[in-house]
Amino acid sequence: MSLVRLEKVSKSYDGVPLLDDVDFRVEEGEKIGLIGRNGTGKTTVFRLITGELEPTSGSIERMRRAKLGCLAQMPNFPPGETIHQAVMRSFAGLIAQEERLTVLEHRLAQGDHEVMEAYSRLQDEFRLHGGYEFRARIRSVLFGLGFREDEFELPVTALSGGQRTRLMLALVLLEDADLILLDEPENHLDIAAREWLEGFLSDSPKAFVIISHDRRTLDAVVKRIDEIERGEVRSYGGDYTFYQKQKALLREQHEKAYQKQQEFIEKEQKWIDRFRYKNTKASQVQSRIKRLEKLERVEAPPPEGRSAAFRFGSVVRTGEVVIEAHDLAMRYGPLTLYEHLSFEVKRGERIGIIGPNGCGKTTLLRHIAGRLPDGEGNVRLGHKVRAGFYEQHHDGLNRAIDIFEEMRNTRPDWTPEQVRSYMGRFLFVGDEVFKPVSALSGGESSRVAIAKLIAREPNVLLLDEPTNHLDIASREALEEALAHYPGTLVMVSHDRTLIDKMVDRLIVFEKDRAFLHLGNYTDYREQRERQAGAAEEKNEDPLKIRRVERRKRDKAEERERRRRKKDLDELEGRIEAMEETIEDLEERFAQMDPADHEQQRLLKEEYDGLKTDLSVLYSEWEELTEELAGT
């Protein structure tokens, strides 16, 4: 039985349908990515699974005794409770067992052997539920999510918003749950914590469903993508990259089938119109009319969902050197964020700033922008530089006015019609331009902030986490716009996909220092791993070096095995999708008018092509299966 199953579930709000006849199920151990544009109903699906919402129609089944963990709101903790105490509360049962074992051990030490059976039974149960490892697990999860040991005793009430989010995530990951629901868990996680989370989820035997806009995370941990689109849910076997390819393939097949049928209908209709009034053709005309009436129509492919048009126009050309930074430093009392940092940015360069949370990335960006009066050192902007600064918390938005007025204040030279037309590019159409800024969601605020930035026509962009709150479609649209941006770019981001695609140089914050690195994030990570391996080998004797080399070979073989297993999973997903398509065609054959030879021919061409493709996939599957069996 599935852990949870939604069958023909619909959900409406105030009579407006959001989900329509949705089928969704989670089996034990499944790793699922739930994606879709903002507002399509992803979080609603989670609330239906947990029982927080009831469906308008349809049924929801949950496995009896299955435990559910969900990344939700911060629970109420007693005053003064620390991070460590809050996490330990999740293990109250094990702690009670531990105390009972201590009592029994004391009685055994005093010669009371009558408790031996009870002690053995309790010890087995304690071991089975991870009693001897839970403290190590707690430390591992807290460290992995970016908490330092000196923060374990911080009161929960004193935590920042980002720390609270990370604590909630820790509580969920440590739960003894069969199914974990994670709604954008990457929020407030730096790159190191995201990569730790990916490893944790990949190694976990638990089932989970993750709503995420981080494509790298989806590729790293999920084996199935479920997309919500136009109120429906469609499943794709494989990770996010495979989903993109499979969706494009299915859409292409749909468009071809639709186009072929339209050409056939047009050809038939022309023949009918030509001979409609000829007595000698009357019976043939009627036959073709009936054939068209009985024809099962292929629906036109639905239009692609709209994405914001983050298009940058031409910009004023700057001098060759855009930014000169000399001996920059920033200190808060005894805390030094960075010092002795010097660099030069030339026209057209793309610089990424990366590092852990709280290390000073945003501070450095503000320093470059001239918004840090206490910063040490000197920053000089080049000839004709017009910098545009994007703040991740959107502090530059006036929350006392509406979108229309905000844009009029940004470009007072624009007419009302120009403002409305321009904001339509950012998905604010009709009266939506009069929506109060204070009522905007995170994604809507991001689109308004980016709209203001583009409207100012900067030739140097200083961007602080520009993809926060944007769904995947909007992130990809922004990447496309930045790829064609003719100016200079300096950007802080934890979005590894964005950093890899956009930048050619990094400023890296690492171990209380900041330094320059030539290349993108993947280049930096590979270099760091090579350096770590070389340092380990240098400090070890020959026997240890051989062991390290053997471990490396083992890891390489395991990575290769996992890669092949992932390829096999993706291939099986493609085979399943292809088989379903062939079954659909076979059903259409069975329902078709035997006299409709033209439609039979068209369907047979498509059917034969799919069978050929499926045969190739079967051969690939056999090869991969044999390779895996031999490793």
N, C-alpha and C positions, 0 to 999 in steps of 0.2 A: 504494500500500500504506500502511496505517496505520503510524504511528510505533510504536504498541503496541496489541495487541488481546488482550483476555481473552474466551475463549469457554467458556461453561458451567462457569465456575470455581467451585468450592466450597472452603471452608477450615474445618476443624474444629480445636478445641483440646480434647484429652483426651476426644474423642468428642462434644463439644458443638459443633454447627454454628454458625458465625458468618456465613459467606457461603454462599449456596445458588444454584447455577446462574447465576452473575453474568456478564452480557455487558457489556463496557466497552471502548471504543476511543478513541484520540486520533489525530486527523489532523494533518498539518503545519499549523502556524500557529494551531491551535485554542486558545481561551481558556476553560477549564472550571473551574467551582467545584464542589468535592466537599463535600457537606454531610450532616449527620445528627447524631443525638444522640450524646453521649459514649458510647463503648463499642460503637458499631454496626459498626466495622470500617474506618473511613476510613484510618487509618494502616496497617492490614493490607493494603489495596489498594496503597498506595505500596510496601510491602515486597515484595509480589508482583511489582509492575512492575520493581523494581530487581533482583529475583532473590535478595533476602535471605531470602525465604520461598518454599517450594514449595507449590503448591496440593494439597489433598487429592484433587481430581479436576478435570478440565477441562484446557484448554491455554492457553498464553500465547505469543504471537508478538511478536517485536520486529524492527523494520526493521534490516537489516544496515547497519553503519557509522553508524547513528544514535547521536548522543552524548546522554547523559542526565546532567542535573545535579539534585542532590537536597539539600535543606536537611537535613543530618544532624548527627551528633555532631562536635564540634570535633576536627580531626585533630591528631596530635602534631607540634609544631613544635620545631626545635632551640632549646636554651636561649638566652635573650637575643634571640630574633628579634622584631622590632617588627611593629606593625600593617602598616606600609607594605611591609616586606620579605615578610611573609606573603602579602599580596595580589599582589605582584610575582611570586611563585613561580608564579602561575597563567599568567604570560606568559613562562615560561622559553624557549619556542620562538621567540617574537618577539624576545626579548632576544638570543638566540644569532644570529638572522638579522641583527639590527641590528649586532652586533659584526662579523659577516662582511661586511656592506655597508661598514662603516668601513674594514676591511682592503682591500677591493677599490677603494674610493674613493682610498685612499692610493696603491695601485699605479697607478691611472689618473693621479693627479696626477704620478707619476714617469715617465709616458709609456708605461706598459705597456698598450697598447690591445688586447692579446689577451684581456684579461679583460672587455672591454666586453659581449660577449654574455651571459656568466655574470652580470655585474652587472645587466643589464637584466632578465634572467629572474628573478633573486632580488628585485629591486626591485618587479617586478609582483606576485610572490607576497606580499611583505611588505605592499604596499599593499592587496591583496585581503583579507588577514586582519586589517586594521585596525592595521597597524604604526605608522602616523603619528598615530593617535588614541588608542592604548591608555592612555597616561599621563593624558591629559585625562579619559578614561572612568573611570579609577581615582579621580581626585580628585572627579569628579562623583558617583560612587556613594558614596564615603566621606562627602562633605559631605551628600549627600542623606539618608543614614542617621544623621546626627546627630553624626558625628565632627568635632571641631575640628582645624585644621591642627596645633596644638601637641600633639595626641594621636597623630599619625601615627607618632611615634617611641617610643610606649609599648611596653614588652615585652608580648607576648601573655600571658605567665604572670601579669602584674600586673593583667589586666583583670577587671572585675566580671562577674557573671553576665549582666547586661543587655548590657554591651559585647561579651562573647563571642558572644552571640546575634546581635547586629548585625554582627559581623565574619563570622560564618558565612554570614549572608544576603548580605553583600557578595561573598564568595567565590563563592557560587552564581550571583548575578546577573552576575558578570564572566566566568563560564565560557563557553567556546565550545560551547554545547550546543544541540541541536535541540529538546529537551523538558526543561522545568524542573518539578520537583515541589517545591511549597512547602507545608510543614505548619505552619499558624498563624504565618506570617511577621510578623504584626503584634505578636506578643509583644515587649515591651520597646521598642516604637516609640511615640514621642509623635505628636501629631496632624500636625505638620509632616512628619515622616518617613513617616507613613502616606500622606499626600497625595502626597509625592514618589514613593513606591513605586507608587502607583496610576498616576501619569503615566508612570513608567518601563515598567510592564507594558502599559499601553494602547498605548504607542508601539513596543513591542518586536515584531519580526516572528516571534519564537520562539513555539513552542507551550508552554503551561504548564497545569498542574493545580494549583489552590490549595485547600487545606483552610483555611477561615477562618470565624470566628464574627462577623466585622465585616461587618454587612449593607451599610454604606456602601461598603466596599471591593468587595464582590461586585457591587453595582450599578454601580460605576465601571469594572470591568475585565473581567468575564466575559461570554461570549456563550452559554453553556450551563450549566445547573445539573444535576448528577447527584446524586440523593439516595439514600443508603443507608437502607433501612427494612425491618425484619424480615428481614434477610439478603439482600434483593433491591436492585437498583439500577434506578432509573427516571430517564430523561432528560427535561429540559424545555428547549426552545429559549428563549434570552433570559436576562436578568439575574435577580437574586433577587426583585425586586418582581414581575416577570412570572411567575416560578415560583410565588409565593404565590397570585396570581390564577388561574393555570392549574390548580394543584393543587386549589384550592377549587372551580373549575368542574367538573373531572373527578369530584371526590368527589360534588358535587351531582348530576351526571348519573347516577353509579353508584347513589346512594341512590334517585333517582327510578325508575330501571329496576328496582331491587330491590323497591321498594315497589309498583310497578305489578304486577310478577309475583306478589308475595305476595297482593295483593288478588284477582288472577285465580285463583290457586290456592285461596284461601279460598272464593271464590264457587263454583268448580267442586266443591270438596269438600263444601260445604253441599248442593249439588244432588245429588251422589252419595249423601250420607248420607240425604237426604230420600226418594229414590226407590229406594234400594238393594234393598228387599224387595218392590217392585211388579213383578209379572210383565210387565205391559204396557210397562215401561220398562227391562227387563233388558238388551236389546241396547244401548240408549243409555248405560246406566250403565257397561257394560263398555267401550264406546267411549271414554267420558270418562276412565275409570280408565287405559286404555292411553295415552291422550293425555297424562295427567299423568305417567305413568311415563317416556314418551319426552321429556318437556319438558326442554330444556337449562336447568338452573337457574342463575340469576344469584346468585353468592355474595353473602352479606351484606357490606357494607363493613366492613373491619377497624376496630376501635376506634382512636380517636386515641391516640397515645402519651402516657403519663402525664407530666405536668410537676409540678415541685414547687409546692406551694400556699403562696406567699409572701404570706399574708394578714396585714395589720396590723389589729388590733382598735381599739376606741376608746381614746383617750389622755386623760390629765388636761389640762385647758385651762391654758395658760400665760398670763402677762401679755402685754400688747401688744408690748413690746420683749423679744425673746428673747435676743439677744446684742448687747452693746455693746463694740466693739473700738476702742481709742484709741492712736494713735501706736505701732503695733506695729513691731518691728524684730528681725531675727535675723542675727547675724554669726558667722562662723567665722574668727577671725584677720582677715586682710585681705579675706576674701570676705564681701560683704554680699548676703544672699538677698533681703531686702526691708527697707524702712525707711519711717517716716512714713506707715504704712498705717492708716487709720481707716475704720470702716464700722459700720453698724447693721443688724441682721437683725430683722424684725418677724414676729409670729406668722403662720404659714402660708406664709411666703416660701420660695422654692426657689432656692438659690444654687449655681452651678457654679464650680469653680476649675480653670482650664486654663493650659497653658504647656508649654515644652519639658522634657524629662527633666533632673532635677538642679537645677531653678530654685528649688525651695522649696515646692512645692504641699503635699506631705505634711507638711512642717515647719510650715506655716501651720495646717493642720488640727489637728495635735497642739498647736500654740500655743493655738488656740481651745478645745481640749478640756482645757487645763490640764495637759498632759503634757510641757511644755517649760520646765523650770526656768530655763534660761539665756535665755529669750526676754525682750525688752524691751517695755515698754508695758503696757497694762492691758486685761484681758478681764473683763467682768462678765456673768454669766448672769442672765436675768430671773426673775421670780416663778414658782415651781413648775416650773422647768425640770428635766427629767430627761433628760440627754443619753445617747445610745447611740452608741458609737464602733466602726466596722467597720474593721479593719486589713487591708490587702491581703495581707500575708504571714501573717495568722492567728496572730500572736504570742500572742494571748490563749488559744489552745487548748492544753490540757494533753496532751502527746503520750505521757504515761506511763499514761494510763487509756483506757477505751473510751468510745464515744459515749454509752451509757446513763448511765454515771457522770458524764460531763461535763455532761449535761443535768440530772441530779439535783443536782449542785453549783450549777448556775445557778438552778434552782427547787426548793429542798429541800422546799417545801410541796406539791409534786405527788406523787401516788401513782405506783407503777411503771406502772400501767395508763395513767395520763394521759401519762406520758413516752413510752411506746410508741405510743400513739395520736397524740400530737403529732408525733413523728418520722416517722410514716407519711406525714404531709403533705409531708415533705421527701424522700420516696422511700426511707427506711430502714425496711423492713418485716421482720417476723419476727425472726430471729436477727441480721439486719444491724445492729441497734442495739447489739450487743455487739462490733462490729468495733473493733479498736484505732485510736485517733486517728492513731497513727504510721503506720498502713498505708493511710490514706485517699489517694485521688488528689486532684489540685488542685481538681477540680469538687466532689468529696465534701466536702473541707475547707471550701470556700466555702459549701456548703449547711448544714453544721453551724454555721459562724460566723454565718450569717444567721438560723438557727433560734434560736441563743442571743440574738442581738440582738432579735428579735421577742418572745421570751419575757420579756425584761426590761421590755417595754411602755414604751419611751422616747417622749417627745413631741418630741424634737429628735434628728434623725439626722445624724451626722457620718460620711460614707461615703468610704473611700479605695479607689478602683477596684473597685466592688462587682461588676462583670461579668467581671472576670478569671477565667479557668478555667471559666466557664459556657458551655454550648452555646447555640445560638440560641433553642431552645425555652425554656430556663431564663431567658435574658435577657428574652425577651418576657413570661414569667410575672412576673419581678421588676418590669419596667416597669409591668405592669398593677397590681401591688400598690402600687408607689410612687405611681402616678397617683391611687389612692384613699386614700393615707395622709393622715390628718387633721392631722398635725403639721407641723413645720418641717424643712427639708432643706438641708444644706450638703454638697456632694459634689465630690470630685476624680475626674475621669475623662477618658480618651482616647477613650471610646466616643461618637462624634459623634451617633449616632442617639439614644442615651440622653440626652445633654446637650440636644439639640434638643427632645426630647419633654418633659423634666422641668423645666428651669430657666427662670426669667424674668429672672435677673440673673447676671452673671459677675464673678469676680475674675480678671483676666488678668495673667499674668506675661509680660512682653515687654521685651527689651532692658534687662535689669538693673533693672527697676522693676515694681511691681504697681499696677494701677488697676482701677476699677470700670467695668463696661459694662452698660447696660440692654438686655436682650434675650438670645437664645440664641446658639449658636455660629454658625449660618448668618447671623444678623443681624450679628454681629461681623466675620465674614469679608467680607461684602459691604461693610460700612463701611470696612474696612481697604483693600479694593481700590479703592473710590471715592477715599479719601484719597491712596493711592499715585498714582492717575491724575491727580488734581488737582495734586499736588506736581510731577509730571513736566511737566505742561503749563505750570505757573507758571514753571519755570526754563528754558524753551526759547523760541527765537525763532519767529516766525510760520510759517516754512517747516517747522521741525521739528514744530510743533504740527499742521500739515496732514498731515505724514507719520504722526504719532501717531494722528490721527483716522482716516486711511486704514487704518492697521494695526488699529485698533479695529473698523472696519467689516469688514475682512477676517476678523478673529477672530470677530466676531459671525456673519458669514455661514458661517464654518467650523463654529462651534458649532451653528448651525442645521442645516447639512448633516449633521453628525455625529448630531444629535438625530433627524433624519429617517431617517438610515441605521440608527440604533438601533431606531427605531420599525418600520422595514422588517424588520429581523432578527427582532424580536419577533413581528411579524405573520406572517412566514414560519414561525416556530415554531408559532404557533397554527394556521395552515393545515395544517401537517404533522400536528399532533396530531389535528385535526378529520378529516383525510383517513384517518388510521389508524383512528379510531373508526368512520367510515363503512365502511371495508373490513371491519372486524370484523362490523358489522351485515350486510353483504352475504354474508359467509361463513355467518352464522347463518341468513339467509334460505334459502341453498342447502341447508342441513342440516335445515331444518324440515319437519315433516309437513305436506303440502299440505292435509290435512283440518283442520288446527288453525287455523281462521279467526280465532279470538279473539287467539291469540298473533301471527298475521300482522298483524292490525290494530294491535296495540300496537307491534310493531316498526316498522311502516310509519309510524305517527305520529312515533315517535322519529327514524326515518330521514329523513322529509320535513322535520322541524324542523332537523335537522343540515344537510341540503342547502341549506335557506334561509339558515341562518347562514353556511355556507361561501360561498354566492353573495355575501353582503354582504362577507365578508372578501376575496374576489377583487376586488371593486370597490374596496375600500380599498387593496389592493395595487397595482392599476393606477394609482390617483391618486398614491400615494406614489412609485411608479416614475417617473411622468411628472414629478413635482416634482423628484426627484433628477436626472433627465436634464436639466432646465432650469437647474440651479444650476452 
